[in-house]
Amino acid sequence: MKLLLFIKIKLQKKPINCELILENFYVNNELHTIGFLIDITQDIEKREHIKIIEKQKIIIKEVHHRIKNNLQILNSFINLEKREYSKEPELIIEHVQSRLNSLSILHAQTCESLDFENLNVNEAITQQEKTLNNLLNSHNDINFITYIDSELWMPISLITPLLLIINELTTNSVKHAFNDNTKNKQIYKHMKLIDGETCEFVFKDNGIGLKDTKMQNLGSVIIKSLIKQINGTLELTVNNGTQFKIKFPINQEYVGYK
């Protein structure tokens, strides 16, 4: 009879993993046992190394897939704006630059995060706000007020359209919501979990109010298409400024607190 055991032996500072094989045998009708101790530390390390390499291959493949999807989204937006702003190429470039910066934030956070699937919502939106402020530095008289739970995490597939929505709402508000008579210009953002199935995002400015309440211009069409991607609903209120309240389900993937 053979008995196989795995044991860990600590020698000095570095422990080693050993395989202990015990075999019983008889000599002159007397039972004897002999043991073989085999160092399998390197074998275990090799297996763990192979697992890490395989995981890295999967991660790299997924990153490439997401980059491809994001580039397709940007390309779709460019095609739409080429028809709408054919005489304003600088405007198209500006819009592409802001969207590209929002997507680059996600890419950078993904590479730096220990959790590849989920990202911290507050960190992503805060970084986006800083980037947009740099791009829109001619409008530095606007006060940005943001309340996002610092412990709220969401999957990248959900944060991607959310950041693009925020990008569109922010650039539209900065450029069109305020006039020279507007005092204490503010843009307010708030995101919270309502319950175990719904998240709510509120974007509000204290500007002159949205005139196109039917949201038929190109920027509004893009916003509505992005909201549709997250299966969200939009509630628009125009009163002492413009408020967008977006509710979307969170039971489609992991969303929660860590």
PAFI-396119 format. One line per field, with one value per residue (C-alpha): residue number from 1; residue in one letter; chain; x negated, y, z negated. Coordinates in nm, 4 decimals. Example, Ala and Ser with C-alpha at 12.3 -4.5 7.8 and 13.67 -1.06 7.14 Angstrom:
BEGIN
resi: 1,2
resn: A,S
chain: A,A
px: -1.2300,-1.3670
py: -0.4500,-0.1060
pz: -0.7800,-0.7140
***
This chain:
BEGIN
resi: 1,2,3,4,5,6,7,8,9,10,11,12,13,14,15,16,17,18,19,20,21,22,23,24,25,26,27,28,29,30,31,32,33,34,35,36,37,38,39,40,41,42,43,44,45,46,47,48,49,50,51,52,53,54,55,56,57,58,59,60,61,62,63,64,65,66,67,68,69,70,71,72,73,74,75,76,77,78,79,80,81,82,83,84,85,86,87,88,89,90,91,92,93,94,95,96,97,98,99,100,101,102,103,104,105,106,107,108,109,110,111,112,113,114,115,116,117,118,119,120,121,122,123,124,125,126,127,128,129,130,131,132,133,134,135,136,137,138,139,140,141,142,143,144,145,146,147,148,149,150,151,152,153,154,155,156,157,158,159,160,161,162,163,164,165,166,167,168,169,170,171,172,173,174,175,176,177,178,179,180,181,182,183,184,185,186,187,188,189,190,191,192,193,194,195,196,197,198,199,200,201,202,203,204,205,206,207,208,209,210,211,212,213,214,215,216,217,218,219,220,221,222,223,224,225,226,227,228,229,230,231,232,233,234,235,236,237,238,239,240,241,242,243,244,245,246,247,248,249,250,251,252,253,254,255,256,257,258
resn: M,K,L,L,L,F,I,K,I,K,L,Q,K,K,P,I,N,C,E,L,I,L,E,N,F,Y,V,N,N,E,L,H,T,I,G,F,L,I,D,I,T,Q,D,I,E,K,R,E,H,I,K,I,I,E,K,Q,K,I,I,I,K,E,V,H,H,R,I,K,N,N,L,Q,I,L,N,S,F,I,N,L,E,K,R,E,Y,S,K,E,P,E,L,I,I,E,H,V,Q,S,R,L,N,S,L,S,I,L,H,A,Q,T,C,E,S,L,D,F,E,N,L,N,V,N,E,A,I,T,Q,Q,E,K,T,L,N,N,L,L,N,S,H,N,D,I,N,F,I,T,Y,I,D,S,E,L,W,M,P,I,S,L,I,T,P,L,L,L,I,I,N,E,L,T,T,N,S,V,K,H,A,F,N,D,N,T,K,N,K,Q,I,Y,K,H,M,K,L,I,D,G,E,T,C,E,F,V,F,K,D,N,G,I,G,L,K,D,T,K,M,Q,N,L,G,S,V,I,I,K,S,L,I,K,Q,I,N,G,T,L,E,L,T,V,N,N,G,T,Q,F,K,I,K,F,P,I,N,Q,E,Y,V,G,Y,K
chain: A,A,A,A,A,A,A,A,A,A,A,A,A,A,A,A,A,A,A,A,A,A,A,A,A,A,A,A,A,A,A,A,A,A,A,A,A,A,A,A,A,A,A,A,A,A,A,A,A,A,A,A,A,A,A,A,A,A,A,A,A,A,A,A,A,A,A,A,A,A,A,A,A,A,A,A,A,A,A,A,A,A,A,A,A,A,A,A,A,A,A,A,A,A,A,A,A,A,A,A,A,A,A,A,A,A,A,A,A,A,A,A,A,A,A,A,A,A,A,A,A,A,A,A,A,A,A,A,A,A,A,A,A,A,A,A,A,A,A,A,A,A,A,A,A,A,A,A,A,A,A,A,A,A,A,A,A,A,A,A,A,A,A,A,A,A,A,A,A,A,A,A,A,A,A,A,A,A,A,A,A,A,A,A,A,A,A,A,A,A,A,A,A,A,A,A,A,A,A,A,A,A,A,A,A,A,A,A,A,A,A,A,A,A,A,A,A,A,A,A,A,A,A,A,A,A,A,A,A,A,A,A,A,A,A,A,A,A,A,A,A,A,A,A,A,A,A,A,A,A,A,A,A,A,A,A,A,A
px: 0.0000,-0.1250,-0.0311,-0.0952,-0.1185,-0.2067,-0.3891,-0.5576,-0.8887,-1.0357,-1.4104,-1.5600,-1.3464,-1.2123,-0.9738,-0.9814,-0.6988,-0.7625,-0.5856,-0.6040,-0.5484,-0.5018,-0.5080,-0.4341,-0.6016,-0.6526,-0.9782,-0.9472,-0.5799,-0.6690,-0.5188,-0.7688,-0.7264,-0.9661,-0.9288,-1.0507,-1.0641,-1.0738,-1.1165,-0.8433,-0.8813,-1.0027,-0.7231,-0.4602,-0.6263,-0.6292,-0.2573,-0.1758,-0.3894,-0.2012,0.1314,0.0120,-0.1002,0.2348,0.4236,0.2103,0.2883,0.6605,0.6266,0.4280,0.6851,0.9684,0.7887,0.7435,1.1114,1.2209,0.9867,1.1331,1.4884,1.4002,1.2398,1.5541,1.7639,1.5388,1.5542,1.9348,1.9413,1.6988,1.9172,2.2227,2.0453,1.8892,2.2404,2.3561,2.0449,1.8903,1.7997,1.6576,1.3746,1.2131,1.5291,1.5178,1.1535,1.2337,1.5173,1.3042,1.0256,1.2529,1.4063,1.0661,0.9395,1.2351,1.1650,0.7925,0.8757,1.0483,0.7585,0.5062,0.7127,0.7622,0.3881,0.3171,0.6024,0.5614,0.9230,0.9332,1.3104,1.4280,1.3167,1.3749,1.6448,1.5356,1.1744,1.2794,1.5194,1.2810,0.9981,1.2313,1.3335,0.9695,0.9046,1.2117,1.1161,0.7793,0.9424,1.2019,0.9660,1.1284,1.4330,1.2536,1.5172,1.7460,1.7566,1.7793,1.9527,1.9301,2.0628,1.9752,1.9404,1.5685,1.6428,1.8671,1.7319,1.8749,1.7715,1.5769,1.8502,2.0868,1.8452,1.7434,2.0823,2.1312,1.8114,1.9068,2.2493,2.0844,1.8431,2.1288,2.3346,2.0361,1.9117,2.2677,2.3333,2.0020,2.0517,2.4244,2.5769,2.4328,2.4285,2.2500,2.5271,2.5066,2.3665,2.2005,2.1880,2.2149,2.2205,2.3378,2.2916,2.4200,2.4329,2.5796,2.7302,3.1044,3.1515,3.0062,3.1267,3.1020,2.8386,2.9168,2.6960,2.7911,2.6273,2.7405,2.6296,2.7692,2.7581,3.0202,3.2020,3.2110,3.4182,3.4347,3.6346,3.7207,3.3468,3.3335,2.9896,2.6891,2.5402,2.8711,2.9060,2.5616,2.6540,2.9797,2.8028,2.5477,2.8256,2.9898,2.6657,2.6963,3.0729,3.1282,3.4133,3.3832,3.5832,3.5226,3.6127,3.5669,3.6053,3.3390,3.1041,3.1176,3.1182,3.0649,3.1646,3.0565,3.1597,3.0159,3.0312,2.7327,2.8297,2.6819,2.3273,2.1417,2.1991,2.1431,1.9084,1.5689
py: 0.0000,0.3460,0.6638,0.9983,1.3173,1.6771,1.8676,2.2056,2.2237,2.5529,2.5672,2.8968,3.1710,2.9974,2.7012,2.4140,2.1905,1.8205,1.5075,1.2265,0.8734,0.6003,0.2341,-0.0629,-0.4007,-0.7239,-0.8929,-1.2232,-1.1488,-0.8193,-0.4937,-0.2270,0.1206,0.3117,0.6765,0.8872,1.2669,1.4499,1.8265,1.9458,2.3201,2.3954,2.1901,2.3894,2.7202,2.6197,2.5342,2.8679,3.0516,2.8829,2.9883,3.3504,3.3484,3.2055,3.4684,3.7462,3.6171,3.6344,3.9875,4.1114,3.9612,4.1290,4.4663,4.4463,4.3596,4.6593,4.8957,4.7744,4.8350,5.1830,5.2775,5.1606,5.3842,5.6820,5.6059,5.6023,5.9400,6.0844,5.9661,6.1270,6.4576,6.4687,6.5020,6.7463,6.9670,6.9308,7.3007,7.2932,7.0344,7.1941,7.1207,6.7551,6.7298,6.8904,6.6448,6.3460,6.4643,6.4893,6.1452,5.9907,6.1333,5.9815,5.6395,5.6684,5.7173,5.3791,5.2154,5.3585,5.2566,4.9074,4.8567,4.9873,4.8110,4.4828,4.4059,4.3871,4.3558,4.6400,4.9980,5.2573,5.4932,5.7951,5.7701,5.7426,6.0375,6.2551,6.1930,6.2653,6.5943,6.7035,6.6126,6.7983,7.1041,7.1097,7.0761,7.3430,7.5783,7.8812,7.8110,7.8016,8.0219,7.7181,7.5451,7.1648,6.9933,6.6150,6.3599,5.9999,5.7336,5.6573,5.2875,5.2389,4.9998,4.9048,4.6829,4.8513,4.7655,4.9880,5.2677,5.3157,5.4449,5.6322,5.8326,5.9062,6.0273,6.2535,6.3762,6.4755,6.6384,6.8328,6.9674,7.0633,7.2357,7.4237,7.5542,7.6267,7.6427,7.9730,8.3303,8.6414,8.7164,8.3816,8.4205,8.1474,7.9034,7.5475,7.1944,6.9332,6.5558,6.2918,5.9133,5.6706,5.3255,5.3540,4.9860,4.6506,4.6797,5.0460,5.3198,5.6893,5.9534,6.3224,6.5917,6.9502,7.3008,7.6398,7.7870,7.9376,7.6085,7.3641,7.4948,7.1687,6.9743,6.7088,6.6423,6.6160,6.7644,6.5420,6.5742,6.4717,6.1787,6.0531,6.0881,5.8963,5.6184,5.5813,5.5715,5.2980,5.0963,5.0723,5.0056,5.3362,5.5861,5.9634,6.2264,6.5816,6.8853,7.2474,7.4811,7.7344,7.5375,7.1881,6.8573,6.5119,6.2233,5.8867,5.5600,5.2298,4.8678,4.7230,4.3580,4.2956,4.2664,4.3186,4.6629,4.7346,4.8128,4.6700
pz: 0.0000,0.0926,-0.0928,0.0799,-0.1264,-0.0480,-0.3187,-0.3510,-0.5291,-0.6462,-0.6159,-0.7250,-0.5617,-0.2523,-0.2916,-0.0430,0.0750,0.0520,0.1642,-0.0909,0.0355,-0.2255,-0.1226,-0.3465,-0.2979,-0.4930,-0.5909,-0.7764,-0.8371,-1.0017,-0.8651,-0.7700,-0.6215,-0.4034,-0.3095,-0.0185,-0.0546,0.2803,0.3224,0.5643,0.4991,0.8518,1.0084,0.8161,0.9074,1.2750,1.2648,1.0974,1.3526,1.6384,1.4815,1.4599,1.8245,1.9393,1.7386,1.8890,2.2393,2.1648,2.0226,2.3242,2.5601,2.3681,2.3682,2.7457,2.7851,2.5785,2.7616,3.0905,2.9657,2.8382,3.1689,3.3494,3.1225,3.1986,3.5687,3.5589,3.3859,3.6424,3.9315,3.7728,3.7128,4.0597,4.1991,3.9319,3.9079,4.2518,4.2509,3.8964,3.8980,3.5917,3.3927,3.4966,3.3892,3.0539,2.9905,3.0882,2.8606,2.5557,2.6181,2.6795,2.3511,2.1648,2.3141,2.2435,1.8741,1.8720,2.0508,1.8043,1.5011,1.6425,1.6820,1.3311,1.1527,0.9645,1.0571,1.4353,1.4678,1.2418,1.1867,0.9183,1.0473,0.8444,0.9633,1.3283,1.3165,1.1119,1.3581,1.6491,1.4900,1.4596,1.8232,1.9478,1.7426,1.9189,2.2606,2.1807,1.9970,2.1596,1.9406,1.6061,1.4441,1.4021,1.0648,1.0896,0.7971,0.7941,0.5464,0.6269,0.3579,0.3317,0.2708,0.5740,0.8407,1.1792,1.4702,1.7482,1.9997,1.8002,1.7097,2.0756,2.2007,1.8709,1.9187,2.2787,2.1603,1.9026,2.1696,2.4020,2.1255,1.9915,2.3254,2.4297,2.0993,2.0933,2.4471,2.4555,2.1052,1.9877,2.1115,1.9942,1.7446,1.5664,1.2166,1.0094,1.2979,1.1730,1.3111,1.0627,1.0872,0.8483,0.8745,0.6225,0.5891,0.5340,0.4510,0.5414,0.8997,0.9990,1.0136,1.0592,1.2175,1.2040,1.4148,1.3662,1.4588,1.3545,1.7033,1.9312,1.9825,2.2730,2.5635,2.7578,2.4969,2.7570,2.7875,3.1647,3.2351,3.2974,2.9490,2.7932,3.0335,2.9261,2.5575,2.6055,2.7963,2.5145,2.2531,2.4582,2.4417,2.0631,2.0812,1.9047,1.8901,1.9104,1.7233,1.8469,1.6336,1.7426,1.4442,1.3414,1.5590,1.7078,1.5238,1.6715,1.4460,1.5810,1.4179,1.5324,1.4126,1.2352,1.2192,1.5638,1.4211,1.0959,0.9511,0.5870,0.3041,0.2111
***
